[in-house]
Amino acid sequence: MFTKQNQYNIILNDINSKERRELITKKLFEFNQSQSEQVVECDRLNTNKPTFIEVYAEIESQKLVGGLVSYIDWGQWLYIDIIWVDADYRKKGIGKHLIKSAEQKAKNKGIKRARLYTFDFQALNFYQKLGYTVYGKLEDFPEGHTAYYLKKILS
């Protein structure tokens, strides 16, 4: 256990505590509530089970060749969490179909925005061709690579 006391008699320690995690979560929620009801609503949605939007591509007796797992997150955004297409079926429009299908399902639920992230060794150009724009990047994550954060207005 690490314990340190500073000049203000504040004791810092690194004890893991479920009770303390819950208490500081509650205190932050109370502060957020005093500042913005919209943020509070987002916090409430974050504690509920997400609404998943999933799309899968299959061939030949239900052989899975691609899939997308996304959900509507606490800000009422479509968050594309996972997308994968088997290497033998890439560049055949499956990825585009998966994205467009998820976006349409989200729009049908009143969702107006989508977001995702990808690495430099994955599909940055693919997402940009589908209308996603970079709003942030994290270099050396993992070391030697860059993570890109993208968003799109669903029209």
Secondary structure, DSSP 8 states (H G I E B T S, - for coil): --EEE-TT--EEE----HHHHHHHHHHHHHHHHHH-HHHHHHHHHHHS--EEEEEEEEETTTEEEEEEEEEE-TTS-EEEEEEEE-GGGTTSSHHHHHHHHHHHHHHHTT--EEEEEEETTS-HHHHHHTT-EEEEEEESSSTT-EEEEEEEE--
